[in-house]
Amino acid sequence: MHIEKNIQKISLIFFFILGTAYMLAFLMLLNGYNTDLALAVKKILSIPFVLTAAIYGFVSLKIGLELPEKHHKISNIIFIGVIILLFVLLIYLNLFIPDRV
């Protein structure tokens, strides 16, 4: 249980840091400030931002749903599988579908 709590805390910290940087880059891009840097940061941080949000969300869901007296290997496999599937989907969308910005 301690591992899940630690993963939740670390992913929340990264979510706030990456989310703030991503939103600042997006606002810089919309307002026309240093557009080359803002576009690069926005493209680079899109996947890590969504992944930290997914990890935080799924770990929080896992902590909320599990019973302390049982082992949950199947739910761990399902959560990890969903996160890996999301990661592969994000990589595909980022590489093969062009941005319009």
Secondary structure, DSSP 8 states (H G I E B T S, - for coil): -HHHHHHHHHHHHHHHHHHHHHHHHHHHHHHTSSHHHHHHHHHHHHHHHHHHHHHHHHHHHHHHH--TTS--HHHHHHHHHHHHHHHHHHHHHHHHS----
